[in-house]
């Protein structure tokens, strides 16, 4: 089994480090890179099942959508300059559903890559791990700070994946 599609997740507060890492690995092994830009929606405020929507919460959600759009634009610009085959998608799920959104995307790929930038974001990191492992059943590759996956690693990683 060779890896054909590698997804990665990025958030609005992350740089290009994880994207460069994932794109580099995809280039080495000839895989397609699938990038999901995710902004986790702020939970509704107020009582009585959020019957009263506060103006502060609405402003926060508008700011989140603005950050998401800015990040989508930055990632799109990065991917357009990259030599690898890639696709870009985005989502703005409630935190409670983020793992399902991630898992749905990971189901159609071979191995999800989590780079050092994502690993420093506790909420997003946890949702990506939960979604990729438990909602998709696919393996993940955790790349800590200072590590670089390469084509040789793919040979070793193939034994972790499920045969198709």
C-alpha positions in Angstrom: 0.0 0.0 0.0 1.4 3.4 -1.0 0.1 6.6 0.3 -1.8 8.5 -2.4 -3.6 11.2 -0.4 -2.3 12.9 2.7 -4.6 15.3 4.5 -3.5 18.0 7.0 -5.4 20.5 9.1 -4.5 24.0 9.8 -6.1 26.7 11.9 -6.2 30.5 11.6 -3.4 31.0 14.1 -0.9 28.8 12.4 1.9 29.6 10.0 3.2 27.8 6.9 5.5 25.4 8.7 3.1 22.5 8.8 2.1 23.1 5.2 5.7 23.1 4.0 6.3 19.9 5.9 3.3 18.2 4.5 3.9 19.5 1.0 7.5 18.4 1.1 6.5 14.8 2.1 3.8 14.7 -0.6 6.4 15.9 -3.2 8.9 13.2 -2.1 6.4 10.3 -2.3 4.2 11.6 -5.2 1.1 12.0 -3.0 -1.8 14.4 -3.2 -2.1 17.0 -0.4 -5.5 17.7 1.0 -5.6 20.7 3.3 -8.5 21.5 5.6 -8.6 25.0 7.1 -10.6 24.9 10.3 -11.9 27.6 12.6 -13.7 26.2 15.7 -16.9 28.2 16.3 -17.3 29.8 19.7 -20.0 28.2 21.7 -23.2 30.2 22.2 -23.4 32.3 25.3 -26.4 32.9 27.5 -28.8 30.7 29.3 -32.1 29.0 28.5 -30.6 27.0 25.6 -29.0 30.2 24.1 -32.4 31.7 23.5 -30.8 35.1 24.0 -27.9 35.7 21.6 -25.5 38.3 23.0 -24.0 41.0 20.7 -20.5 40.1 22.0 -21.0 36.5 20.8 -22.2 37.6 17.4 -19.1 39.9 17.1 -16.9 37.1 18.1 -18.3 34.8 15.4 -17.9 37.5 12.8 -14.3 37.9 13.8 -13.8 34.1 13.5 -15.3 34.0 10.0 -13.0 36.9 9.0 -10.0 35.0 10.4 -11.0 31.9 8.6 -11.3 33.7 5.3 -7.9 35.3 5.8 -6.4 31.9 6.5 -8.1 30.3 3.5 -6.6 33.0 1.3 -3.1 32.6 2.7 -3.2 28.8 2.4 -4.6 29.1 -1.2 -1.7 31.3 -2.1 0.8 28.9 -0.5 -0.7 25.9 -2.4 -0.7 27.8 -5.7 3.1 28.2 -5.5 3.6 24.5 -4.4 4.6 21.9 -7.0 2.4 19.2 -5.4 -1.1 18.3 -6.4 -3.4 19.7 -3.7 -6.9 20.6 -2.8 -8.2 23.1 -0.2 -11.4 23.0 1.8 -12.6 24.8 4.9 -15.1 24.5 7.6 -16.5 26.4 10.6 -17.9 23.7 12.9 -19.0 23.9 16.5 -16.2 22.5 18.7 -18.3 19.5 19.6 -18.6 18.5 15.9 -15.1 19.3 14.7 -13.8 15.7 15.1 -16.6 14.4 12.9 -15.8 17.0 10.2 -12.1 16.1 10.3 -12.9 12.4 10.3 -15.1 12.7 7.3 -12.3 14.3 5.3 -9.7 11.8 6.7 -11.8 8.8 5.6 -11.0 9.5 2.0 -7.3 9.7 2.5 -4.5 7.4 3.6 -2.6 9.1 6.4 -3.3 12.4 8.3 -0.2 14.6 9.0 -0.1 16.6 12.2 2.9 19.0 12.2 4.6 20.8 15.1 2.4 24.0 14.7 -0.8 22.0 15.1 0.6 20.0 18.0 1.0 23.2 20.0 -2.7 24.1 19.6 -4.4 21.9 22.3 -8.0 22.1 21.2 -7.5 21.8 17.5 -4.8 19.1 18.0 -7.2 17.0 20.2 -10.0 17.3 17.6 -7.7 16.3 14.7 -6.4 13.3 16.6 -9.9 12.2 17.6 -11.4 12.8 14.2 -8.6 11.1 12.2 -8.3 8.1 14.5 -11.8 7.5 15.8 -14.0 9.0 13.1 -12.1 7.8 10.1 -10.1 4.8 11.4 -7.1 5.9 9.4 -3.6 6.3 10.8 -2.0 9.6 11.7 1.6 10.8 11.5 2.7 13.1 14.4 5.7 15.2 13.4 7.2 16.9 16.5 9.3 20.0 16.4 12.7 19.4 14.7 11.6 16.2 13.0 11.3 15.8 9.2 9.4 12.9 7.5 10.9 11.7 4.3 10.3 9.1 1.6 12.2 6.5 3.6 9.6 7.0 6.4 6.8 6.1 4.0 8.3 2.6 3.6 8.2 2.2 7.4 4.8 3.7 7.7 3.1 1.5 5.1 3.1 -1.3 7.7 0.9 0.9 9.9 -1.8 1.5 7.3 -4.6 -0.9 6.4 -4.4 -2.7 3.1 -7.1 -1.5 0.7 
